[in-house]
Amino acid sequence: VSLGVSQVVEAMDMDQMTNPQVRDAILAMRREVQKIPGIHYSKYSWNPAYKGVDDYFLSRVSAM
């Protein structure tokens, strides 16, 4: 059954750089998605100055 999906965007935080379990899970997901014909796969990179979105927002609050 088709869901009409044509694009998958990977947008993970920086845990993938320091946690081997997260990195392995992301790589496994990426391999599986890339096997699907007709799916365009892309990746957004997170700013390495912040580990994740929570750290980014905390830095914005403390700068005020």
PDBQT receptor file of N, H, CA, C and O in Angstrom, charges set to zero:
ATOM      1  N   VAL A   1       0.856  -1.180   0.000  1.00  0.00    +0.000 N 
ATOM      2  CA  VAL A   1       0.000   0.000   0.000  1.00  0.00    +0.000 C 
ATOM      3  C   VAL A   1       0.896   1.235   0.000  1.00  0.00    +0.000 C 
ATOM      4  O   VAL A   1       1.791   1.365   0.835  1.00  0.00    +0.000 OA
ATOM      5  N   SER A   2       0.650   2.121  -0.926  1.00  0.00    +0.000 N 
ATOM      6  H   SER A   2      -0.078   2.016  -1.604  1.00  0.00    +0.000 HD
ATOM      7  CA  SER A   2       1.452   3.335  -1.044  1.00  0.00    +0.000 C 
ATOM      8  C   SER A   2       0.882   4.443  -0.161  1.00  0.00    +0.000 C 
ATOM      9  O   SER A   2      -0.331   4.646  -0.096  1.00  0.00    +0.000 OA
ATOM     10  N   LEU A   3       1.758   5.134   0.497  1.00  0.00    +0.000 N 
ATOM     11  H   LEU A   3       2.743   4.970   0.445  1.00  0.00    +0.000 HD
ATOM     12  CA  LEU A   3       1.345   6.269   1.326  1.00  0.00    +0.000 C 
ATOM     13  C   LEU A   3       1.556   7.589   0.599  1.00  0.00    +0.000 C 
ATOM     14  O   LEU A   3       1.245   8.649   1.142  1.00  0.00    +0.000 OA
ATOM     15  N   GLY A   4       2.079   7.538  -0.618  1.00  0.00    +0.000 N 
ATOM     16  H   GLY A   4       2.331   6.676  -1.059  1.00  0.00    +0.000 HD
ATOM     17  CA  GLY A   4       2.323   8.752  -1.369  1.00  0.00    +0.000 C 
ATOM     18  C   GLY A   4       3.563   9.500  -0.927  1.00  0.00    +0.000 C 
ATOM     19  O   GLY A   4       3.708  10.688  -1.214  1.00  0.00    +0.000 OA
ATOM     20  N   VAL A   5       4.457   8.820  -0.232  1.00  0.00    +0.000 N 
ATOM     21  H   VAL A   5       4.339   7.855   0.001  1.00  0.00    +0.000 HD
ATOM     22  CA  VAL A   5       5.692   9.449   0.242  1.00  0.00    +0.000 C 
ATOM     23  C   VAL A   5       6.701   9.449  -0.896  1.00  0.00    +0.000 C 
ATOM     24  O   VAL A   5       6.935   8.421  -1.532  1.00  0.00    +0.000 OA
ATOM     25  N   SER A   6       7.297  10.609  -1.147  1.00  0.00    +0.000 N 
ATOM     26  H   SER A   6       7.107  11.444  -0.631  1.00  0.00    +0.000 HD
ATOM     27  CA  SER A   6       8.318  10.690  -2.194  1.00  0.00    +0.000 C 
ATOM     28  C   SER A   6       9.632  11.245  -1.661  1.00  0.00    +0.000 C 
ATOM     29  O   SER A   6      10.643  11.227  -2.363  1.00  0.00    +0.000 OA
ATOM     30  N   GLN A   7       9.624  11.736  -0.429  1.00  0.00    +0.000 N 
ATOM     31  H   GLN A   7       8.802  11.751   0.140  1.00  0.00    +0.000 HD
ATOM     32  CA  GLN A   7      10.826  12.334   0.131  1.00  0.00    +0.000 C 
ATOM     33  C   GLN A   7      10.910  12.040   1.623  1.00  0.00    +0.000 C 
ATOM     34  O   GLN A   7       9.919  12.124   2.348  1.00  0.00    +0.000 OA
ATOM     35  N   VAL A   8      12.123  11.691   2.067  1.00  0.00    +0.000 N 
ATOM     36  H   VAL A   8      12.929  11.622   1.478  1.00  0.00    +0.000 HD
ATOM     37  CA  VAL A   8      12.405  11.494   3.484  1.00  0.00    +0.000 C 
ATOM     38  C   VAL A   8      13.572  12.403   3.843  1.00  0.00    +0.000 C 
ATOM     39  O   VAL A   8      14.592  12.416   3.153  1.00  0.00    +0.000 OA
ATOM     40  N   VAL A   9      13.420  13.161   4.921  1.00  0.00    +0.000 N 
ATOM     41  H   VAL A   9      12.591  13.150   5.481  1.00  0.00    +0.000 HD
ATOM     42  CA  VAL A   9      14.469  14.061   5.368  1.00  0.00    +0.000 C 
ATOM     43  C   VAL A   9      14.929  13.612   6.747  1.00  0.00    +0.000 C 
ATOM     44  O   VAL A   9      14.137  13.523   7.686  1.00  0.00    +0.000 OA
ATOM     45  N   GLU A  10      16.220  13.333   6.849  1.00  0.00    +0.000 N 
ATOM     46  H   GLU A  10      16.863  13.405   6.086  1.00  0.00    +0.000 HD
ATOM     47  CA  GLU A  10      16.823  12.987   8.133  1.00  0.00    +0.000 C 
ATOM     48  C   GLU A  10      17.209  14.282   8.835  1.00  0.00    +0.000 C 
ATOM     49  O   GLU A  10      17.945  15.097   8.279  1.00  0.00    +0.000 OA
ATOM     50  N   ALA A  11      16.717  14.471  10.047  1.00  0.00    +0.000 N 
ATOM     51  H   ALA A  11      16.120  13.809  10.498  1.00  0.00    +0.000 HD
ATOM     52  CA  ALA A  11      17.039  15.674  10.813  1.00  0.00    +0.000 C 
ATOM     53  C   ALA A  11      17.265  15.259  12.263  1.00  0.00    +0.000 C 
ATOM     54  O   ALA A  11      16.396  15.438  13.116  1.00  0.00    +0.000 OA
ATOM     55  N   MET A  12      18.435  14.708  12.526  1.00  0.00    +0.000 N 
ATOM     56  H   MET A  12      19.141  14.563  11.833  1.00  0.00    +0.000 HD
ATOM     57  CA  MET A  12      18.769  14.208  13.852  1.00  0.00    +0.000 C 
ATOM     58  C   MET A  12      19.682  15.191  14.571  1.00  0.00    +0.000 C 
ATOM     59  O   MET A  12      20.378  15.986  13.939  1.00  0.00    +0.000 OA
ATOM     60  N   ASP A  13      19.672  15.130  15.894  1.00  0.00    +0.000 N 
ATOM     61  H   ASP A  13      19.107  14.484  16.408  1.00  0.00    +0.000 HD
ATOM     62  CA  ASP A  13      20.573  16.005  16.649  1.00  0.00    +0.000 C 
ATOM     63  C   ASP A  13      21.971  15.404  16.707  1.00  0.00    +0.000 C 
ATOM     64  O   ASP A  13      22.235  14.399  16.047  1.00  0.00    +0.000 OA
ATOM     65  N   MET A  14      22.848  15.985  17.464  1.00  0.00    +0.000 N 
ATOM     66  H   MET A  14      22.633  16.801  18.001  1.00  0.00    +0.000 HD
ATOM     67  CA  MET A  14      24.262  15.624  17.464  1.00  0.00    +0.000 C 
ATOM     68  C   MET A  14      24.579  14.365  18.263  1.00  0.00    +0.000 C 
ATOM     69  O   MET A  14      25.745  13.976  18.337  1.00  0.00    +0.000 OA
ATOM     70  N   ASP A  15      23.580  13.712  18.865  1.00  0.00    +0.000 N 
ATOM     71  H   ASP A  15      22.633  14.028  18.804  1.00  0.00    +0.000 HD
ATOM     72  CA  ASP A  15      23.834  12.452  19.562  1.00  0.00    +0.000 C 
ATOM     73  C   ASP A  15      24.481  11.431  18.628  1.00  0.00    +0.000 C 
ATOM     74  O   ASP A  15      25.234  10.564  19.070  1.00  0.00    +0.000 OA
ATOM     75  N   GLN A  16      24.184  11.540  17.352  1.00  0.00    +0.000 N 
ATOM     76  H   GLN A  16      23.572  12.244  16.993  1.00  0.00    +0.000 HD
ATOM     77  CA  GLN A  16      24.747  10.586  16.400  1.00  0.00    +0.000 C 
ATOM     78  C   GLN A  16      26.276  10.684  16.315  1.00  0.00    +0.000 C 
ATOM     79  O   GLN A  16      26.928   9.744  15.861  1.00  0.00    +0.000 OA
ATOM     80  N   MET A  17      26.845  11.803  16.742  1.00  0.00    +0.000 N 
ATOM     81  H   MET A  17      26.315  12.567  17.110  1.00  0.00    +0.000 HD
ATOM     82  CA  MET A  17      28.293  11.983  16.689  1.00  0.00    +0.000 C 
ATOM     83  C   MET A  17      29.006  11.381  17.908  1.00  0.00    +0.000 C 
ATOM     84  O   MET A  17      30.198  11.079  17.845  1.00  0.00    +0.000 OA
ATOM     85  N   THR A  18      28.277  11.208  19.007  1.00  0.00    +0.000 N 
ATOM     86  H   THR A  18      27.309  11.453  19.058  1.00  0.00    +0.000 HD
ATOM     87  CA  THR A  18      28.916  10.744  20.243  1.00  0.00    +0.000 C 
ATOM     88  C   THR A  18      28.362   9.428  20.773  1.00  0.00    +0.000 C 
ATOM     89  O   THR A  18      28.991   8.794  21.620  1.00  0.00    +0.000 OA
ATOM     90  N   ASN A  19      27.210   9.014  20.296  1.00  0.00    +0.000 N 
ATOM     91  H   ASN A  19      26.699   9.529  19.608  1.00  0.00    +0.000 HD
ATOM     92  CA  ASN A  19      26.573   7.806  20.800  1.00  0.00    +0.000 C 
ATOM     93  C   ASN A  19      26.537   6.749  19.694  1.00  0.00    +0.000 C 
ATOM     94  O   ASN A  19      25.784   6.896  18.731  1.00  0.00    +0.000 OA
ATOM     95  N   PRO A  20      27.339   5.686  19.816  1.00  0.00    +0.000 N 
ATOM     96  CA  PRO A  20      27.386   4.674  18.755  1.00  0.00    +0.000 C 
ATOM     97  C   PRO A  20      26.043   3.988  18.500  1.00  0.00    +0.000 C 
ATOM     98  O   PRO A  20      25.754   3.605  17.366  1.00  0.00    +0.000 OA
ATOM     99  N   GLN A  21      25.219   3.830  19.539  1.00  0.00    +0.000 N 
ATOM    100  H   GLN A  21      25.453   4.141  20.460  1.00  0.00    +0.000 HD
ATOM    101  CA  GLN A  21      23.908   3.204  19.342  1.00  0.00    +0.000 C 
ATOM    102  C   GLN A  21      23.003   4.090  18.489  1.00  0.00    +0.000 C 
ATOM    103  O   GLN A  21      22.287   3.589  17.622  1.00  0.00    +0.000 OA
ATOM    104  N   VAL A  22      23.029   5.388  18.726  1.00  0.00    +0.000 N 
ATOM    105  H   VAL A  22      23.610   5.795  19.431  1.00  0.00    +0.000 HD
ATOM    106  CA  VAL A  22      22.236   6.320  17.914  1.00  0.00    +0.000 C 
ATOM    107  C   VAL A  22      22.756   6.307  16.483  1.00  0.00    +0.000 C 
ATOM    108  O   VAL A  22      21.971   6.229  15.538  1.00  0.00    +0.000 OA
ATOM    109  N   ARG A  23      24.068   6.382  16.319  1.00  0.00    +0.000 N 
ATOM    110  H   ARG A  23      24.706   6.445  17.087  1.00  0.00    +0.000 HD
ATOM    111  CA  ARG A  23      24.671   6.383  14.987  1.00  0.00    +0.000 C 
ATOM    112  C   ARG A  23      24.311   5.112  14.213  1.00  0.00    +0.000 C 
ATOM    113  O   ARG A  23      23.950   5.183  13.038  1.00  0.00    +0.000 OA
ATOM    114  N   ASP A  24      24.408   3.950  14.868  1.00  0.00    +0.000 N 
ATOM    115  H   ASP A  24      24.700   3.892  15.822  1.00  0.00    +0.000 HD
ATOM    116  CA  ASP A  24      24.074   2.691  14.209  1.00  0.00    +0.000 C 
ATOM    117  C   ASP A  24      22.607   2.647  13.793  1.00  0.00    +0.000 C 
ATOM    118  O   ASP A  24      22.281   2.169  12.707  1.00  0.00    +0.000 OA
ATOM    119  N   ALA A  25      21.719   3.148  14.662  1.00  0.00    +0.000 N 
ATOM    120  H   ALA A  25      21.984   3.536  15.545  1.00  0.00    +0.000 HD
ATOM    121  CA  ALA A  25      20.292   3.167  14.337  1.00  0.00    +0.000 C 
ATOM    122  C   ALA A  25      20.012   4.082  13.148  1.00  0.00    +0.000 C 
ATOM    123  O   ALA A  25      19.216   3.738  12.274  1.00  0.00    +0.000 OA
ATOM    124  N   ILE A  26      20.656   5.235  13.112  1.00  0.00    +0.000 N 
ATOM    125  H   ILE A  26      21.302   5.515  13.822  1.00  0.00    +0.000 HD
ATOM    126  CA  ILE A  26      20.462   6.164  11.994  1.00  0.00    +0.000 C 
ATOM    127  C   ILE A  26      20.973   5.551  10.698  1.00  0.00    +0.000 C 
ATOM    128  O   ILE A  26      20.311   5.646   9.665  1.00  0.00    +0.000 OA
ATOM    129  N   LEU A  27      22.138   4.926  10.744  1.00  0.00    +0.000 N 
ATOM    130  H   LEU A  27      22.676   4.848  11.584  1.00  0.00    +0.000 HD
ATOM    131  CA  LEU A  27      22.687   4.303   9.535  1.00  0.00    +0.000 C 
ATOM    132  C   LEU A  27      21.788   3.176   9.039  1.00  0.00    +0.000 C 
ATOM    133  O   LEU A  27      21.594   3.025   7.833  1.00  0.00    +0.000 OA
ATOM    134  N   ALA A  28      21.237   2.384   9.956  1.00  0.00    +0.000 N 
ATOM    135  H   ALA A  28      21.394   2.506  10.936  1.00  0.00    +0.000 HD
ATOM    136  CA  ALA A  28      20.317   1.312   9.570  1.00  0.00    +0.000 C 
ATOM    137  C   ALA A  28      19.055   1.883   8.932  1.00  0.00    +0.000 C 
ATOM    138  O   ALA A  28      18.584   1.373   7.916  1.00  0.00    +0.000 OA
ATOM    139  N   MET A  29      18.508   2.943   9.529  1.00  0.00    +0.000 N 
ATOM    140  H   MET A  29      18.891   3.357  10.354  1.00  0.00    +0.000 HD
ATOM    141  CA  MET A  29      17.316   3.578   8.968  1.00  0.00    +0.000 C 
ATOM    142  C   MET A  29      17.609   4.128   7.578  1.00  0.00    +0.000 C 
ATOM    143  O   MET A  29      16.816   3.957   6.652  1.00  0.00    +0.000 OA
ATOM    144  N   ARG A  30      18.757   4.789   7.440  1.00  0.00    +0.000 N 
ATOM    145  H   ARG A  30      19.402   4.928   8.192  1.00  0.00    +0.000 HD
ATOM    146  CA  ARG A  30      19.148   5.383   6.163  1.00  0.00    +0.000 C 
ATOM    147  C   ARG A  30      19.264   4.307   5.070  1.00  0.00    +0.000 C 
ATOM    148  O   ARG A  30      18.780   4.497   3.954  1.00  0.00    +0.000 OA
ATOM    149  N   ARG A  31      19.902   3.188   5.398  1.00  0.00    +0.000 N 
ATOM    150  H   ARG A  31      20.295   3.034   6.305  1.00  0.00    +0.000 HD
ATOM    151  CA  ARG A  31      20.050   2.101   4.420  1.00  0.00    +0.000 C 
ATOM    152  C   ARG A  31      18.689   1.579   3.967  1.00  0.00    +0.000 C 
ATOM    153  O   ARG A  31      18.467   1.347   2.779  1.00  0.00    +0.000 OA
ATOM    154  N   GLU A  32      17.787   1.399   4.919  1.00  0.00    +0.000 N 
ATOM    155  H   GLU A  32      17.967   1.587   5.885  1.00  0.00    +0.000 HD
ATOM    156  CA  GLU A  32      16.460   0.870   4.580  1.00  0.00    +0.000 C 
ATOM    157  C   GLU A  32      15.679   1.842   3.705  1.00  0.00    +0.000 C 
ATOM    158  O   GLU A  32      15.062   1.435   2.720  1.00  0.00    +0.000 OA
ATOM    159  N   VAL A  33      15.702   3.109   4.057  1.00  0.00    +0.000 N 
ATOM    160  H   VAL A  33      16.203   3.439   4.857  1.00  0.00    +0.000 HD
ATOM    161  CA  VAL A  33      14.958   4.110   3.281  1.00  0.00    +0.000 C 
ATOM    162  C   VAL A  33      15.536   4.222   1.873  1.00  0.00    +0.000 C 
ATOM    163  O   VAL A  33      14.783   4.353   0.908  1.00  0.00    +0.000 OA
ATOM    164  N   GLN A  34      16.851   4.172   1.745  1.00  0.00    +0.000 N 
ATOM    165  H   GLN A  34      17.462   4.066   2.530  1.00  0.00    +0.000 HD
ATOM    166  CA  GLN A  34      17.486   4.326   0.440  1.00  0.00    +0.000 C 
ATOM    167  C   GLN A  34      17.228   3.140  -0.482  1.00  0.00    +0.000 C 
ATOM    168  O   GLN A  34      17.446   3.247  -1.689  1.00  0.00    +0.000 OA
ATOM    169  N   LYS A  35      16.774   2.030   0.049  1.00  0.00    +0.000 N 
ATOM    170  H   LYS A  35      16.597   1.943   1.029  1.00  0.00    +0.000 HD
ATOM    171  CA  LYS A  35      16.416   0.864  -0.768  1.00  0.00    +0.000 C 
ATOM    172  C   LYS A  35      15.067   1.034  -1.476  1.00  0.00    +0.000 C 
ATOM    173  O   LYS A  35      14.775   0.323  -2.438  1.00  0.00    +0.000 OA
ATOM    174  N   ILE A  36      14.263   1.957  -1.008  1.00  0.00    +0.000 N 
ATOM    175  H   ILE A  36      14.500   2.534  -0.227  1.00  0.00    +0.000 HD
ATOM    176  CA  ILE A  36      12.895   2.104  -1.525  1.00  0.00    +0.000 C 
ATOM    177  C   ILE A  36      12.933   2.905  -2.832  1.00  0.00    +0.000 C 
ATOM    178  O   ILE A  36      13.345   4.065  -2.835  1.00  0.00    +0.000 OA
ATOM    179  N   PRO A  37      12.508   2.295  -3.933  1.00  0.00    +0.000 N 
ATOM    180  CA  PRO A  37      12.502   3.023  -5.209  1.00  0.00    +0.000 C 
ATOM    181  C   PRO A  37      11.573   4.235  -5.162  1.00  0.00    +0.000 C 
ATOM    182  O   PRO A  37      10.485   4.179  -4.588  1.00  0.00    +0.000 OA
ATOM    183  N   GLY A  38      12.015   5.313  -5.767  1.00  0.00    +0.000 N 
ATOM    184  H   GLY A  38      12.899   5.359  -6.233  1.00  0.00    +0.000 HD
ATOM    185  CA  GLY A  38      11.182   6.505  -5.869  1.00  0.00    +0.000 C 
ATOM    186  C   GLY A  38      11.231   7.427  -4.673  1.00  0.00    +0.000 C 
ATOM    187  O   GLY A  38      10.542   8.448  -4.659  1.00  0.00    +0.000 OA
ATOM    188  N   ILE A  39      12.026   7.098  -3.668  1.00  0.00    +0.000 N 
ATOM    189  H   ILE A  39      12.586   6.269  -3.680  1.00  0.00    +0.000 HD
ATOM    190  CA  ILE A  39      12.136   7.947  -2.474  1.00  0.00    +0.000 C 
ATOM    191  C   ILE A  39      13.404   8.788  -2.583  1.00  0.00    +0.000 C 
ATOM    192  O   ILE A  39      14.501   8.258  -2.759  1.00  0.00    +0.000 OA
ATOM    193  N   HIS A  40      13.241  10.088  -2.478  1.00  0.00    +0.000 N 
ATOM    194  H   HIS A  40      12.350  10.518  -2.335  1.00  0.00    +0.000 HD
ATOM    195  CA  HIS A  40      14.393  10.996  -2.426  1.00  0.00    +0.000 C 
ATOM    196  C   HIS A  40      14.757  11.171  -0.964  1.00  0.00    +0.000 C 
ATOM    197  O   HIS A  40      13.921  11.558  -0.147  1.00  0.00    +0.000 OA
ATOM    198  N   TYR A  41      16.017  10.883  -0.636  1.00  0.00    +0.000 N 
ATOM    199  H   TYR A  41      16.696  10.570  -1.299  1.00  0.00    +0.000 HD
ATOM    200  CA  TYR A  41      16.493  10.939   0.743  1.00  0.00    +0.000 C 
ATOM    201  C   TYR A  41      17.478  12.086   0.884  1.00  0.00    +0.000 C 
ATOM    202  O   TYR A  41      18.403  12.217   0.082  1.00  0.00    +0.000 OA
ATOM    203  N   SER A  42      17.285  12.914   1.898  1.00  0.00    +0.000 N 
ATOM    204  H   SER A  42      16.534  12.808   2.550  1.00  0.00    +0.000 HD
ATOM    205  CA  SER A  42      18.239  13.995   2.149  1.00  0.00    +0.000 C 
ATOM    206  C   SER A  42      18.459  14.108   3.654  1.00  0.00    +0.000 C 
ATOM    207  O   SER A  42      17.698  13.571   4.458  1.00  0.00    +0.000 OA
ATOM    208  N   LYS A  43      19.513  14.817   4.004  1.00  0.00    +0.000 N 
ATOM    209  H   LYS A  43      20.131  15.254   3.350  1.00  0.00    +0.000 HD
ATOM    210  CA  LYS A  43      19.890  14.946   5.406  1.00  0.00    +0.000 C 
ATOM    211  C   LYS A  43      20.125  16.413   5.730  1.00  0.00    +0.000 C 
ATOM    212  O   LYS A  43      20.817  17.118   4.996  1.00  0.00    +0.000 OA
ATOM    213  N   TYR A  44      19.546  16.866   6.830  1.00  0.00    +0.000 N 
ATOM    214  H   TYR A  44      18.984  16.293   7.427  1.00  0.00    +0.000 HD
ATOM    215  CA  TYR A  44      19.836  18.195   7.354  1.00  0.00    +0.000 C 
ATOM    216  C   TYR A  44      20.875  18.040   8.458  1.00  0.00    +0.000 C 
ATOM    217  O   TYR A  44      20.747  17.171   9.321  1.00  0.00    +0.000 OA
ATOM    218  N   SER A  45      21.877  18.862   8.431  1.00  0.00    +0.000 N 
ATOM    219  H   SER A  45      21.982  19.568   7.730  1.00  0.00    +0.000 HD
ATOM    220  CA  SER A  45      22.915  18.813   9.462  1.00  0.00    +0.000 C 
ATOM    221  C   SER A  45      22.621  19.840  10.539  1.00  0.00    +0.000 C 
ATOM    222  O   SER A  45      22.224  20.971  10.255  1.00  0.00    +0.000 OA
ATOM    223  N   TRP A  46      22.821  19.428  11.769  1.00  0.00    +0.000 N 
ATOM    224  H   TRP A  46      23.143  18.510  12.000  1.00  0.00    +0.000 HD
ATOM    225  CA  TRP A  46      22.590  20.291  12.923  1.00  0.00    +0.000 C 
ATOM    226  C   TRP A  46      23.856  21.072  13.212  1.00  0.00    +0.000 C 
ATOM    227  O   TRP A  46      24.959  20.575  12.984  1.00  0.00    +0.000 OA
ATOM    228  N   ASN A  47      23.711  22.273  13.705  1.00  0.00    +0.000 N 
ATOM    229  H   ASN A  47      22.815  22.677  13.891  1.00  0.00    +0.000 HD
ATOM    230  CA  ASN A  47      24.857  23.086  14.098  1.00  0.00    +0.000 C 
ATOM    231  C   ASN A  47      25.585  22.385  15.249  1.00  0.00    +0.000 C 
ATOM    232  O   ASN A  47      24.993  22.194  16.311  1.00  0.00    +0.000 OA
ATOM    233  N   PRO A  48      26.854  21.997  15.066  1.00  0.00    +0.000 N 
ATOM    234  CA  PRO A  48      27.562  21.255  16.112  1.00  0.00    +0.000 C 
ATOM    235  C   PRO A  48      27.832  22.063  17.381  1.00  0.00    +0.000 C 
ATOM    236  O   PRO A  48      28.278  21.498  18.379  1.00  0.00    +0.000 OA
ATOM    237  N   ALA A  49      27.575  23.360  17.366  1.00  0.00    +0.000 N 
ATOM    238  H   ALA A  49      27.213  23.820  16.555  1.00  0.00    +0.000 HD
ATOM    239  CA  ALA A  49      27.728  24.161  18.581  1.00  0.00    +0.000 C 
ATOM    240  C   ALA A  49      26.658  23.803  19.617  1.00  0.00    +0.000 C 
ATOM    241  O   ALA A  49      26.805  24.114  20.799  1.00  0.00    +0.000 OA
ATOM    242  N   TYR A  50      25.587  23.153  19.172  1.00  0.00    +0.000 N 
ATOM    243  H   TYR A  50      25.468  22.900  18.211  1.00  0.00    +0.000 HD
ATOM    244  CA  TYR A  50      24.489  22.761  20.060  1.00  0.00    +0.000 C 
ATOM    245  C   TYR A  50      24.229  21.279  19.875  1.00  0.00    +0.000 C 
ATOM    246  O   TYR A  50      24.197  20.792  18.745  1.00  0.00    +0.000 OA
ATOM    247  N   LYS A  51      24.045  20.564  20.957  1.00  0.00    +0.000 N 
ATOM    248  H   LYS A  51      24.071  20.960  21.875  1.00  0.00    +0.000 HD
ATOM    249  CA  LYS A  51      23.810  19.118  20.867  1.00  0.00    +0.000 C 
ATOM    250  C   LYS A  51      22.440  18.822  20.272  1.00  0.00    +0.000 C 
ATOM    251  O   LYS A  51      22.271  17.839  19.551  1.00  0.00    +0.000 OA
ATOM    252  N   GLY A  52      21.475  19.664  20.569  1.00  0.00    +0.000 N 
ATOM    253  H   GLY A  52      21.613  20.463  21.154  1.00  0.00    +0.000 HD
ATOM    254  CA  GLY A  52      20.123  19.454  20.065  1.00  0.00    +0.000 C 
ATOM    255  C   GLY A  52      19.320  20.725  20.175  1.00  0.00    +0.000 C 
ATOM    256  O   GLY A  52      19.829  21.767  20.588  1.00  0.00    +0.000 OA
ATOM    257  N   VAL A  53      18.055  20.629  19.799  1.00  0.00    +0.000 N 
ATOM    258  H   VAL A  53      17.642  19.782  19.464  1.00  0.00    +0.000 HD
ATOM    259  CA  VAL A  53      17.198  21.810  19.782  1.00  0.00    +0.000 C 
ATOM    260  C   VAL A  53      17.009  22.374  21.190  1.00  0.00    +0.000 C 
ATOM    261  O   VAL A  53      16.884  23.587  21.357  1.00  0.00    +0.000 OA
ATOM    262  N   ASP A  54      16.987  21.509  22.200  1.00  0.00    +0.000 N 
ATOM    263  H   ASP A  54      17.088  20.523  22.065  1.00  0.00    +0.000 HD
ATOM    264  CA  ASP A  54      16.833  21.996  23.573  1.00  0.00    +0.000 C 
ATOM    265  C   ASP A  54      18.028  22.850  23.989  1.00  0.00    +0.000 C 
ATOM    266  O   ASP A  54      17.853  23.885  24.632  1.00  0.00    +0.000 OA
ATOM    267  N   ASP A  55      19.236  22.429  23.631  1.00  0.00    +0.000 N 
ATOM    268  H   ASP A  55      19.378  21.589  23.108  1.00  0.00    +0.000 HD
ATOM    269  CA  ASP A  55      20.425  23.224  23.947  1.00  0.00    +0.000 C 
ATOM    270  C   ASP A  55      20.422  24.554  23.206  1.00  0.00    +0.000 C 
ATOM    271  O   ASP A  55      20.849  25.576  23.745  1.00  0.00    +0.000 OA
ATOM    272  N   TYR A  56      19.942  24.537  21.979  1.00  0.00    +0.000 N 
ATOM    273  H   TYR A  56      19.596  23.707  21.541  1.00  0.00    +0.000 HD
ATOM    274  CA  TYR A  56      19.856  25.772  21.199  1.00  0.00    +0.000 C 
ATOM    275  C   TYR A  56      18.918  26.768  21.881  1.00  0.00    +0.000 C 
ATOM    276  O   TYR A  56      19.269  27.935  22.057  1.00  0.00    +0.000 OA
ATOM    277  N   PHE A  57      17.733  26.308  22.263  1.00  0.00    +0.000 N 
ATOM    278  H   PHE A  57      17.448  25.360  22.120  1.00  0.00    +0.000 HD
ATOM    279  CA  PHE A  57      16.769  27.212  22.902  1.00  0.00    +0.000 C 
ATOM    280  C   PHE A  57      17.265  27.692  24.267  1.00  0.00    +0.000 C 
ATOM    281  O   PHE A  57      17.045  28.849  24.627  1.00  0.00    +0.000 OA
ATOM    282  N   LEU A  58      17.923  26.834  25.021  1.00  0.00    +0.000 N 
ATOM    283  H   LEU A  58      18.102  25.895  24.729  1.00  0.00    +0.000 HD
ATOM    284  CA  LEU A  58      18.491  27.256  26.303  1.00  0.00    +0.000 C 
ATOM    285  C   LEU A  58      19.543  28.352  26.103  1.00  0.00    +0.000 C 
ATOM    286  O   LEU A  58      19.624  29.288  26.897  1.00  0.00    +0.000 OA
ATOM    287  N   SER A  59      20.335  28.235  25.057  1.00  0.00    +0.000 N 
ATOM    288  H   SER A  59      20.269  27.475  24.412  1.00  0.00    +0.000 HD
ATOM    289  CA  SER A  59      21.352  29.260  24.805  1.00  0.00    +0.000 C 
ATOM    290  C   SER A  59      20.707  30.586  24.434  1.00  0.00    +0.000 C 
ATOM    291  O   SER A  59      21.232  31.645  24.778  1.00  0.00    +0.000 OA
ATOM    292  N   ARG A  60      19.578  30.546  23.737  1.00  0.00    +0.000 N 
ATOM    293  H   ARG A  60      19.151  29.686  23.458  1.00  0.00    +0.000 HD
ATOM    294  CA  ARG A  60      18.871  31.777  23.363  1.00  0.00    +0.000 C 
ATOM    295  C   ARG A  60      18.279  32.451  24.590  1.00  0.00    +0.000 C 
ATOM    296  O   ARG A  60      18.304  33.677  24.695  1.00  0.00    +0.000 OA
ATOM    297  N   VAL A  61      17.746  31.663  25.518  1.00  0.00    +0.000 N 
ATOM    298  H   VAL A  61      17.726  30.667  25.432  1.00  0.00    +0.000 HD
ATOM    299  CA  VAL A  61      17.145  32.211  26.744  1.00  0.00    +0.000 C 
ATOM    300  C   VAL A  61      18.221  32.831  27.624  1.00  0.00    +0.000 C 
ATOM    301  O   VAL A  61      18.027  33.920  28.164  1.00  0.00    +0.000 OA
ATOM    302  N   SER A  62      19.356  32.147  27.774  1.00  0.00    +0.000 N 
ATOM    303  H   SER A  62      19.514  31.262  27.335  1.00  0.00    +0.000 HD
ATOM    304  CA  SER A  62      20.401  32.659  28.654  1.00  0.00    +0.000 C 
ATOM    305  C   SER A  62      21.098  33.898  28.063  1.00  0.00    +0.000 C 
ATOM    306  O   SER A  62      21.738  34.657  28.791  1.00  0.00    +0.000 OA
ATOM    307  N   ALA A  63      20.973  34.096  26.753  1.00  0.00    +0.000 N 
ATOM    308  H   ALA A  63      20.453  33.480  26.161  1.00  0.00    +0.000 HD
ATOM    309  CA  ALA A  63      21.609  35.264  26.110  1.00  0.00    +0.000 C 
ATOM    310  C   ALA A  63      20.752  36.531  26.293  1.00  0.00    +0.000 C 
ATOM    311  O   ALA A  63      21.221  37.638  26.028  1.00  0.00    +0.000 OA
ATOM    312  N   MET A  64      19.515  36.369  26.738  1.00  0.00    +0.000 N 
ATOM    313  H   MET A  64      19.134  35.469  26.953  1.00  0.00    +0.000 HD
ATOM    314  CA  MET A  64      18.626  37.538  26.871  1.00  0.00    +0.000 C 
ATOM    315  C   MET A  64      18.882  38.296  28.134  1.00  0.00    +0.000 C 
ATOM    316  O   MET A  64      18.222  39.301  28.395  1.00  0.00    +0.000 OA
TER     317      MET A  64
